[in-house]
Amino acid sequence: MSAYSVKGKGWRYDFTLKGERYTEAWFKTKKEAVQAEARRREELKNPTPVPEEISTDMAFLDLVNARLDHVKAYNSARHYQEYVYMARRWVRHWKDLNCSEISQQMIEEFVLQRAKVSPFTANKEIRYLRSTFNFGRKRKLIPSNPLDGISFLPMEKKTKYVPSPEDIDKVIAVGDAETRDYLWTIRETLGRVSEINRLTWDDVNLEGRFVILYTRKKKGGHLTPRKVPMTQNLFEILSRRSRERDPDRPWVFWHTFVSSKTGETVYGPYQDRKKFMKTLCRKAGVKYFRFHALRHAGASVMDSCNVPIGAIQRILGHEHRETTEIYLHSIGDLEVGAISAYEQARQNSHTNSHINEKGITLH
């Protein structure tokens, strides 16, 4: 202990710890100085944690804007647009309220109103609203989430429509040359639309015959790359486009458009192209399907050819095997065999019953 006395004043302690000096005076006795120094050393060794300040409230509009900024930075453009679409509706309801003023009952009434559109729509509102409030709570902006006690509405799950290869061929055939290249690229890579829109010539390796697709469908929102081998058809399409491309345009697929900010005609990658699929399906005379159905269709074809699910998962860019299993719509040999065995057993039972009715003894 580094306690000492100063004549006419009293005792003090004075010590250095990790380059910092600590001292206190004046104690009447050496014992008091030594005890005080011991307490101070203990405080430095085991400091009392300072509780984080949690905001008691904030304007709902401010929370929504903060969440949108985060989604724009960390998620795909499509996810951001979906968020904006729903956020506008929330703000119409609660723009003048603080987060603490939005009760569970208010959320439930809103959800039930949205359920008139469909349970799927209502559940999507619940999911996005819950993540918005959780965003604020995680960052200590608000103390609670009014959706904590709200459950998803029951839904009638239906088999997802997956177009046949023949219907996909018909849709591609009625498109113009640029559209055909675009759809074939989605079909041959099983890529997401956002991945194909993001595809640049730096991501195309004609010599190695693979493309690199980047997705944000991963935890944390980071762009994650994966290599997808080229089919011969895709190699021919990208080779031709490479020979004909504008060297000033880095994207494989791009367009010119009028900027909403400046009013000028500019060029850049596509953001979303879902509108023209309805027109193509109508022209081809097939049931309407969207781009994402091409991933389901391709995964089902590979599954029917007994491609290992792990390989399908890597091509689709899924983080979890369970997600890939959702995409597999083909009926496997095990299911076919099981139904065949059931049919045979039922027929045998019917035959035996018919014979016994005639009084024939079976040995």
N, C-alpha and C positions, 0 to 999 in steps of 0.2 A: 504494500500500500504506500502511496506517495503523499502522506499527510504530514504537515509540518506546521509549527507555530511561528507567529510573528509577534515580537514583543510589543505589548501594549494593545494588540488588536485581537488576537485569538488564533484559532486553528483554521486551516484550509486544506482542501485536497487539490491536487494538480497532476493530471496524467495525460498521456498521449495515446490514442488508439487509431490505427490505420491512417496515420498522418494528421489526424485532427486532435487539437488540444481541448481538454475539458477541465474546468476548474470552478470551485465555489468557495466562498468565505462568508462570514467569519463564524466559526463554531466555538462554543465555550470550552469544550473539551476535545481531546484527541479522539475519544471513543465516538463522539457524534460525527466528527469529520470522516473517520474510517467507515462508519455505517452509511453515511451519505454517499461516499465514493462507491461503496459496494452496490448500493441501489442504482446509482447512475450507470455503472458498468452493466448491471443486469438489464436495465432499460435499453441500453445500446445493443446488447446481445440479443434480446427478444423484444423488439419494438412492438408497441400496441398498434395493430393495423388501423389505419384511418378509413372509416367507412366511406364508400363511394357515394357521392351525392346523386340522388335520383330525382329527376325532374318530376314534379307532382302533376304536370299537365303540359299540353301544347295544343295549338290549333290543329284540327284534323287536316285542313288544307296543307299546312306545313309538313305534316307527317307524310301525306300522300306524295307531295313533291320530292321530299327527301328519299322516299322509297323508289320513285320513278327514276331519280338520278342514279341510284344504286343499280337498278335493273338495267338501265341503259349502258352503264359502264361494264357490268359483269355478265350480262345475258345476251341472247341473240336478238336481232332486230325484230324478228317475228314475236318473240316473247314480250318485248318492250311494247310493241304495238297493241298486243292483247291487253296488257296492263293499262295502257292509256285509254283504251276503249272502255274498260270497266271503271277506271278511276273517274272518268268524266261523269258517269252515272252516280257514283258515290258522292261526288262533290255536289251534284245537284241536290242531293238529299241532306247533306250534313256540312256544307261549306262554312256555315256560320257558327258551328259548334266546336268546342274543345273536345279532345278525345275522351275525357272523363265524363262528358255529358252524353256520350253515345252508349246507350244501355244495351244489355243482352236482348231485352224485349224489342227494341228498335231494330236490331239486327235480324231477329227472328221474323218480324213483320216484313222486312225487306226481302228476306230469303223466300218466304212463302209467296210473296208477290212475284218473284222471279221464277218460282216453281210452276207458275201458270204457263210459262214458256216451255219448260221441261225440267225434270229433276236434274238432268245433266247440267243445265245452265245454272240452276240454283247451287249445286255443289261446286261448280267452278267459282262462283262468287264467294262462297264460304272459304274455299282454298286460298284465293288471292287476298281476300280481306284478312284472313287469319295470318297469313305471312306478312302483310303490311303492319298489323299491330305487333306481331312478334318482332319485326324489324325494330320498331320503336322501343319495345321493352328490352331487347337485347342491348341496345345502345343507351339504356338508362334515360330515354327521353320520356317514357310514360311508365307508370308502375304496374299496369294490368292490361289484359286482353279480354274484351267483352265476348269474344268467340270461344273462350275456353270451355264453356259448357254446352256448345252447340254441335250437334252431330250432323253428319251428312244424311241427306234424304235417301230412302231406299230407291233403287233403280232396277228397271227391267233390262238385264243385259242381253244384247242380241249378238248374233254371229256377225262379225264384220264382213262387209261385202268385199270380196277380192276378185278383181276382174280376171278373166281367163287370158292366157297368152294371145289367143285369137282376137279378143276384143281390144287388147292393148295394141296389137298390130294394126287394127282398123283405125284406131284413134291417131296413131303416129302417121299413118298413111295419108290422112286428110289434112295434115298440117303443111305449112310451107317449109322450105329447106332449112331455115334457121330454127323453126320449131321442132322439126324432126331431129336435128342434131341435139337440141336441148333435151328432148324427151329420151332419146337413145342414151345420152350421157347419164341421166338419172337412172334409167333402167339397167344399164350395164354396170354401174358402180354401186347400185342400191343406196345411193347417197340421199341425204336430206336436201330439200330445195335450197336451204340456206347455205349448205356446203357447196353446192354446184354454183350458186350465185357468187360465192366467195372465191371460187377456183380461179387461180391465175396461172400464167404460163410457167412461172417458177415452180408450180406444184405439179407440172406435167413432165414426166420423164419418158420420152419416146424410146430412148435407147434401152432403158431398163424395163419398159412396158409396164409402168405403174403410175398412178396418180396419188397425190397426197391430199386427203380431205381433212378439214379442220372443223371441229364441233365444239360447242359450249355446253353440250348436254352432259356435263360432268360436274361433280361436287366442287364448288368454289367458283364456277363460271369461267375457268381458264380455257383458252382455246387449246384443244388436244388434237394432235395429228394422228392419222393412221394411213398406212399404205394399202391401196386397193389395186390388185393386178388388173391389167387391161384385157378385155376380150379382143379377138381379132377385129370385130366390128368397131369397137371403140377406138382401137389403134388406128384404123383407117380414117375414122371421122376426125380424130384429133390431129393426125398427120396432115390431112387436107386443110384443116382450119389453121394449122401452124404455118403452112406454106402461104396461105392467103391472108394472114392476119396483119393488122396495122401495128407496126412496132411501137407506136406511142400508146397503145392500149394494152395494159398488163393483164386484163381479164380475158378468160376464154369466152365468156358471154357478157356482152355489155349493150347499152342502148343510149340513145340521145333523148333528153327530156327537158322540159321547161322547169327551171328551179323555182320552187315555191317562195324562196327567200329573195332572189334577185330578179326573177322574171326572165332571166336569160336562158338560152338553149345551151345545155351542158351535156356531158357524157359521163357514164359511170356504170357500175354493176347493178343488176336488178336487185330489188328488195323483196318483191312478192309478185308472183305471176298467176295466182290461182284463178283469176277470172276467165282466162281463155279456155280452161278445161271444159267448162259447161258447153261452150260453143263447139269444141272439137268432138265431144261425146255425142252431141245432138247431130252433128254432120255425119258422124260415123254410124249413127243408129244404134248406139250401145247405152247401157245404163251408166249414169253419171258416176265417175270416180275422180278422186283428186290425186295429186302427185304422190302422196304418202302411200297410196295403195300399191304403187310400183315396188316399194320396199317389201310390203307384205307378200305380194305376188312372187317376187324373186326369192324371198326366204322360203316360201312354201315349195317352190320348184326345187331348190337345193335340198330341202328336207325330204321331199319325195324321192330324191336320188341318193338318199342315205348319206348326205354330207354331214360330218360331225357337227353337233350344235355349237361346239367351241369355235369352229371355223366360221360358222354363220354369225355368231356373236361378234367376232373380231371384224368381219366385213361390214356389219351393220353399225359398228361403233357403239355397242351397248356396254355399260359398265357392269350390269348384272345379268346373269343367265336367265333369271325369271322374266326379264323384259323381252329377251329373245324368244322365249317360249310363247309369248303372246302373239308373235308374228307368224308362228307356224300353224297354218290352217289346213295343211294336207292331212289326209287320213293315212296313217302308217300301216305297215304290214301287220303289226300286233293287233290293231283294232280290226282290220279286215279278217285276220285269222280268228279273233275272238267271236265276231259275228258269224263266221262260217261254222265254227264249232257249235255255237248256240243253235243255229239253224238246223245242223245235222242232228243234234241231240233232240230237238223238238220234233223233227220228222220221224226219228226212230221211236220216240215215245208215242207219237200218233199211230205209227204202224203197229206197234206192239198192242196198243189199246184196241185197234181195229181187229186184230187177229184174235185176241181174247174174247171179244164180243161174239165171235163166230164159234167159240167153244174149242178152239184149237189149242192144244197144250204145247207149250214151248219147252224145249230141253236145252 
